[in-house]
Amino acid sequence: MAAETDIEQIEDSPSGLSRRKFLIGGAAGVGLVVAWTIWPRSYEPNVAATENEQIFGAFLKISEDGQVTVIVPQSEMGQGVYTVLPQILADELGADWRTVAVEPAPINPLYSNGLLAEQWAESLMPAGTGKLAEYEAVQWIAQNVGIRDQFLVTAESTSIPAFAESFREAGAAARVLLTKAAAARWDVPWEACTVENGVISGGGKKLRFGEVVRDAVGQDLPDPVPLRPAGEGNLIGQDVPRLDLPSKLDGSANFAGDIRLPDMVFAAIRQGPIGETRLKSFNRAGAGKITGFIDVVQSDKWIATVATNWWAANRALDKISPVFETKGFMASSDKIDTALQEALEDGPGIRFVSRGNTRDVFDNDNVYRARYQADAAVHAPIETRTATAEYKDGGLELWMATQAPVAAVKAAAKVLNISQDRVTLYPMLSGGSFDRNLDNEIAGQVAQIAKKMGRPVQLVWSRAEDLMHDHYRAPSQARLDAAMAKAGRVEALQIKIAAPPSSREQVKRLFDGVDHVEAMRSSIGEADSKAVAGLEVPYDIPNLTVDHHSAFVGVPTGNWRSNAHSSNIFYLESFIDELAAKAGIEPLSFRMQMMNNAPRLTRCLTGVAAMAGWDGGLDGSGQGMACHSMRGGHIAVIASASRGTGGLEVSRISATVDIGRIIHPDIARQQIEGGIVFGLAMALGSATRFQDGLPTAKRLRDLSLPRLAEIPPIQIEFLRSDEEPAGYEELGVPAVAPAVANALFSATGTRFRQLPLFGEVS
């Protein structure tokens, strides 16, 4: 991709970064002209506080009775972010964990996820400018555009890496202010005071936080604010009680479906096939006999029924027999497979990874090739899309779980033709997500229904609706070619991935507010670096290329737990195993001879081999391994599997993990273990085929998910590390499927090259 970019190309691009936001003239290395509209500005916290609470910046408030409330700007989806981030702040503050509470952050540029904006810089930029994202100046632009555009997004395991330092600094600042207030009363140097368990001590005297909060907010901060020496606090590294757990256990936790408002009604929705679909007709009279039925609300692309309870509303949908008309392309798996194959074989590829020279090496005869594929995968969280809304006096109140709250507000405001400041969003706990909640289409739907009804409405998508209108993990195909020396060493590796430009579609939906059809259409042919995510390849292979071949597949795609890492690592680690077999070298030794530049991943491999009793993956042993590094974390997995009369049988999964400094060991273990189970589900199912514009999977039973009784014992060992904490929520997913596939090859001699492993799902 050329480093030079035409200004006119940027102006005409449908991307969110246009000339209005920044100008690029000539070569990126020569210089950037940054528009005044993205110049950094200062922002004030808009945290709500009661009369006896004092606000200490954007992340913290403390009450006069000593309660410490931490403001968290990331969506709690079960990953523990409502505990881990407060734990970082409370440790630096010196708080008593029993006094710590948490609440979601309001919309404010102060809470923008700058790290994610930087990682998404290339996707945010106009087509054809992707290489510019390598420059620090362009990353700075992306971050500042994120701040100005309020890039409040929870995704890609960035919560800890993006906010850990800010929360630590917030705790340190409050500790200094409280200490200075106490020291002023005692007439002692504040530097001589100590803070522990919510108590300030100095000069033989003690005060609790609540006793000095009013005086503390008037103190001045030193520059720089001193941080505690590492390990001085008593909370980091401890399994403190989760802050969200008590309310979830006693049922008092509020999810979007738990909201109950006076005079509230319930709505169910039906949408037509994927594509350019419009509502053609329906029979309103059919719902007349349903007890509790109230009304029908229709849009060009969907129809909803409203009743006194959701079950009645959903039954009424069936009775009105809506008919939809779809023009143009209708998704089918045969067309998707053909499109991916043609893109892989004949379509232009964009090179994202290149080292050495593969062209000359592939002239020899010792070349090994393999083809792989992965079907589209669904999210299928326990909670389907749910939102509650009330429209009155020209404004909207909205209750929903979302990973992109600004996008949700925009979607609702756009439908109602009101300004965004007339929409009040209450972020709810999420009953799982796996990035499903990056989709905010439901915000506009419930807003329209609420306005029509003139009373509060709760809209819940059925399970079938949620699966049929998902933003799927992108289907893909891969071709891997390797040139090998006689000793079995890999001299060159060429990887080609055919997939839609999923991340470019997604940013257009999130930030440009376009629907999925326009997002797909406007992204046709665009290159996407995230389509080849995970293929930087940790192995010491001197000649390497990785290309993305863009393909139009006709189904909306987006983030999924571990994204393209989930399929790409299946391709890579399965192929490495194939090369080991061709070379006649056992898989661990084969990997280790190429691990000169990945010491942390090497430790994981040797660690898991010892823990699992690695037997060399001998024929018939049923052991297989795989490894991966992503987002600062490292993992190696060994699976023991066989194919019996009842299908796949996995008897054990072992993993050694390095995620740097561990803040909350139990939450880290839960997330790695949950990721492993998710990866096993991906190996078995979690996918769908398509026919006539609709997915064939319409119920959970169609997804071939493993039952609890089929989950094998899982061993996890964390390596001690003083490196910075990594984002680990998705780390457990990618290496499981290739480890299982490699184990099946060891057990049966059959090589599985597709996801799910056992072919098409119904």
Buried (B, 14 or more C-beta within 10 A) or exposed (E): BEBBBBEEBBEEBBBBBBBEBBBBEEEBEEEBEBEEEBEEEEBEBEBEEEEEBBBBBBBBBBBBEBBBBBBBBBBBBBBBBBBBBBBBBBBBBBBBBEBBEBBBBBBBBBBBBBBBBBBBBBBBBBBBBBBBBEBEBBBBBBBBBBBBBBBBBBBBBBBBBBBBEBBBBBBBBBBBBBBBBBBBBBEBEBEEBEBEEBBBBBBEEBBBBBBBBEBBBEBEEEEEBEBBEEEEBBBBBBEBEBBBEEEBEEEEBBBBBBBEBEEBBBBBBBBBBBBBBEBEEBEBEBBEEBEBBBBBBBBEBBBBBBBBEBEBBBBBBBBBEBEBEBEEBBBBBEBBBEBBBEBBEEBEBBEBBEBBEBEEBBEEEEBBEBBBBBBBBBBBBEBBBBBBBBBEEEBBBBBBBBBBBBBBBBBBBBBBEBEBEBBBBBBBBBBBBBBBBBBBBBBBBBBBBBBBBEBBBBBBBBEBBBBBBBBBBBBBBBBBBBBBEEEBBBBBBBBBBBBBBBBBBBBBBBBBBBBBBBBBBBBEEBBBBBBBBBBEBBBBBBBBBBBBBBBBBBBBBBBBBBBBBBBBBBBBBBBBBBBBBBBEBBBBEBBBBBBEEBEBBBBBBBBBBEBBEBBBBEEEBBBBBBBBBBBBBBBBBBBBBBBEEEEBBBEBBBBBBBBBBBBBEBBBBBBBBBBBBBBBBBBBBBBBBBBEBBBBBBEBEBBBBBEEEBBBEBBBBBBEBEEEBBBBBBBBBBBBBBBBBBBBBBBBEEBBBBBBBBEEBE
